[in-house]
Amino acid sequence: MTVTEELQLGEQSKQFFLANVNQLFDEIKNWLADKELHVEQRKVQINEESTGLYTAPTLVISAAQEKLAEIKPYGACIMGTLAAN
């Protein structure tokens, strides 16, 4: 595989990953919409060898000023993540 092909594959993997993370976060926000929780979307920087540095969303769920959960993606090119692709 050429360097150009590797870069293209890394970019495709990153875009597929980000689309799926955004879809999951939208579903979580919908599930929690009628709850008395604050859901805030933030950003995190991820740096991977095959994709380079990019920004991904994180989701922070809190109630009464107390953070209950933070959902943070780890990376697009983790072994096994492309099995469904």
C-alpha positions, 0 to 999 in steps of 0.5 A: 500500500502506498503512503497516499493510500494509507493516508486516504484509508486513515481519513476514511476511517476517521470520517466513518468513526466521527459520523458514528460517534456523532450518531451515538451522541445524538441517540444518547441526547434523545434518550436523556431529553426528558430526564432532569439532566444537563447534557453538554457536548465538548471537544477533545483532541485525538492524535493517531499515527494513521490519521494525525491530530483531529478533534472529536466530540465528547459528551458530559452528563451532569445533574445538580452541578455534579458530573455523572458521566463523561463519554469520550471517544478513544480513536478511529484506528483501534484494532478491530474497529473497522470490522463492520465497515 
